[in-house]
Amino acid sequence: MDKVKAKKHLGQHFLKDESIAKDIADTLTGNGYNKVLEIGPGMGVLTKYLLEKDLETWVIEIDTESVEYLNAHYPKLHGKIISKDFLRYNISEVFGDEPFAIIGNFPYNISTQIVFRTLEMRDRIPEFSGMFQKEVAERICEKKGSKAYGILSVLVQAFYDAEYLFTVDEHVFNPPPKVKSGVLRLIRKENFHLNVDEKLFFNVVKTAFNQRRKTLRNSLKTYNLSDILKEDSIFDLRPEQLSVEQFIELTQKIAANGV
C-alpha cells in the first residue's frame, strides 16, 4: 500500500510537512509519564518522530486503511495499534491506571470531544499536545475578558495550564483544510482537584456561558439563588469577566446556597 486516501467523513487532512511533525512531537516533555497515545495517526508522519523518543508509543486509529498502512510501514508499532474509536474505547484496557500523554493531529470535527474525553480521564493524563483548528486552539488557551473565552477555556484551564505554541498554514496538508491550524500543549496542574463539587462546577460554567450576554444574576436563575446571595457583586458580572478561580469561588457560593 503506497498511500492512504483522505476520507472526508473522518475529517482527515494528512500533514505532509516533516519539520512541523517533528515540532509537534517535540512538544512532549516526558514529565510524569513514559507512555504516549497518538490519536488518528493516519500514515504516521507524526508517529515516526514519536518512535524516536524515549517513550512507549501507542496509536489509536478508526480508519482500517490507515491501520493497514501503519502495520506495513512501522514494525515498531506491532502490537501497539488500537483499531478503535478513541471517543468510545475504554483506554484502561491498554494503560490500566498508568499515566500517559495524548498527542495528535486531531480530526477537527471531533477535536472538542477529544478534549472533553481527556478531561474525564485527567487523573491519568498529565500532558496533552496536538493540532486543532486555529480558532479552537486559541479558545482553549484564551484568558478572561475575550469573546473567545468560554466553556472550553474554563473547563480545560481548571485542570491544565494551557499554552498556544504555534500556527500551521493550510498548504502543509493533503488535502488542505479551509482554515489555519494551531498547536497547543496542556500540562496538568499539580493540584488539579477542585475544592468544589465537579459536576456542579461544570454545570455552572455551561449554564453561565449558554447565556453569555446576560449577567450571572440572570443566567443562573435556575439555581434559585437566595436574595442575600444575589446581592453579591460577583453576580453583576458576565461569564467572560470571571477567571477560572472566580468560577470555582462562584460554584462554592452556589453550593453553600443549598443547591
N, C-alpha and C positions, 0 to 999 in steps of 0.2 A: 504494500500500500504506500503510494507516494505522498498523498496529501489527503486531509480531511476537508470535505466541503462544508463551509459555514452554513448552519441552519438557522433561518430567521426565527422560527418558533422557539428556539432555545436562546435567542439573543446573542448568538456567537459572533464575535468580532475578534479574529486572531491577531495578536500582536506580532509584528514581523521585525521590529527593531531590537536587536540583541542587546544593545547598550542599555536600553530602557528596562528590558527584562532583568538584566544584572543589577541595575539600580534598585529595582523593586525588591529583588532577593536580598540585597544588602541592607534593606530597612530593618531586617530582623536583628535583634540584639543578642538573642540566645540567653537572656537573663531569666532564670527561674524555670527553664524547660529544656528538654533535649529532643523533643519531637515536634514536627510541624505538619499540618494538614493543608494541602493546597486544594482549593475548591475550583472546579472547572478548568483543569489543566489544558484541555484541547490537544494540541500537538506538542506540548511540553516545552515551549520556548522559555518559560519561567522555571519549570521543573528542572531543566538542565543545570541551572545555576544553584538551585536549592540542593541538588545532589552533590555539589562540590563542597557544601558546608558540613560542619561537624554536627549535623542534626540528622535524626532519623526521619526521612521524608515519606509521607503517605499522600496519596491523592484520592479525591472522590470526584467521579465523573458520571453524569447521567447518560451521555451520548455513547452508545455502543461502538460506533465507528471510531470515535476518539480512543476508547478503551483498547480496541484492536491495534490502533496505531501506536499507542504507548507501550503495549506489550511487545510489539515488534521492534521498537526503536530504543527502548530504555530497559535493558535487562536488570539494572539495579533496582527497578521498581517491582520486579516479580514478587507477588505475594503482598504487595502494598498498594494495589489499585483497588479501590472500593467502587464497584459499578452500581451506584445508588444515587438517589436524590438527597442531597445534604439536608434539605428542609424537612424531610420525612424520616430520615435514618437515625437510629439510636447509636450515636457515635461511641457511646460507652462500650459497645460490643468490641471496639478496637482498642480504645485507650483506657477503659476502666475509669478509675479515679485519678489517673496520672495527668499532670498538666501538659498542655500542648498549645502551640501557637497556630493561628489561622492566617493564611495568605491567599491571594488570588487576584487575577484579572476578572472581576466578578461580572456575570451577565447583568446588564443594567436593569433588566425587567424584574429581577428578584433581589437586587443588591440590598434594598432596605430590609427585606425579610431575612436576609442572611445576618444583618446586624442585630435584628431583634432575637433571632435564634442564638446568636453569640451571647447576648445579654442573659438569656435563660441559662446558659452554661458558664457564666462568668467566673464561677469558683474554680473552673479548670482551665480557663483561657487567660493567661497573664499578658498575652500580647496578640495584636491583630493588625495586619498590614494589608493594603490592597488598593486596587484601582476601581474607581467609581465614575459615573458621570460627574463632571466637574462641579455642577451645582449641588449635587447630593453630598459630595465630599466636603464642600465648603459649609453646607448646612450642618453637618455632623460636628464640625470644628468651630462653628460660629459662637461668639460670646453674646451676652445680653445686649439689648439696645438696637439690634439689627432686625430687618424684616425677614432675613433668612433664618434667624434664631427661632427654634420651635421645639416640638415634641422630641424629635430625634436628637437635637443638640443637648437638651436637658437630661434625657434618659441615659444617653451614652456617657456624658460627662459626669454624671453622678457616680459612675464606677470606674471610668477610664480618663486618663489625660490624653486629649485628642490633639494631634498635630497635622496640619496640612503641609505636605512635603514638596510636591512639585506638580506642574501641569503637563499633560501629554496631548500633543496635537492629533487631529483626526487621521492624517495621512500615513501614520505608522501602523495602521490596522488594515486587515483584509477580511471582509470589505470595510471601508472606512465608515465609522458612525457619523451621524449628523451633528454631533456635539463634541466638545473637548472633554478630556478626562482629567481626573485629579487623583493623585496618590496620597493616602494618609496613613498614619500609624496611631494605634491606640495602645497605651501602656496602662495596665490596670493599677489603680491607686493602692497604696499599701493598706489603707483602711477602707475597703470597698464595701463594707457592710453598713447600711444606712441605720441611723438611730431612730427609725420610724418604720411603721408597717409598710413593706414594699408595695403590696398590692394597692393600698390606699394612695401611696405616693404616685404610682403610675397613673391611677385614675384621676387624681387631682391635676397632674400635668396635662393629660389628654383632654380633660373637661375644660380646663382654662384656655388651652390653645384652640380648641374647637370653636371658640367664640373670641378670637384674639383681639378684636376691636373693642370689646367691652372691658370694663374694669372687672377685677376679680369679684367684687361685691355682687355684680350682676351675673357673671358667667358661672359662678359657683353656688347659685341659689339652691340647686338640688340638694346641697348638703345641709339645708335647714340651719343655717348659722344663727347663733343667738344674737340678740340685739347688741349685747356688750361686745361680742367678737367682731361684729360688723363695723363697729366704731374704730377698730384697729386700723391704723394708717396704711398697712400693707394692702388692704382691700381697695384702696384708692388707685392702685397701680394696675397696669395692663400686663398680661403674662410676659411679653418680651422685655419688660423692665426688671424682671426678677432673675437673679443669679441662681445657679443650682442650689447653693447653700440657703438662699431665701425660699426656694421651693420646698426644701426639706423643713425649714422652720414653719412655713405655711401649713404643711401637712401635719406637723406636730400640733399646731394650734387647732386644726380641724379635728384631729383625733381627740384632743383634750375636750373639745366641744361635745363629744359623745356620739360621734358618727359610728 
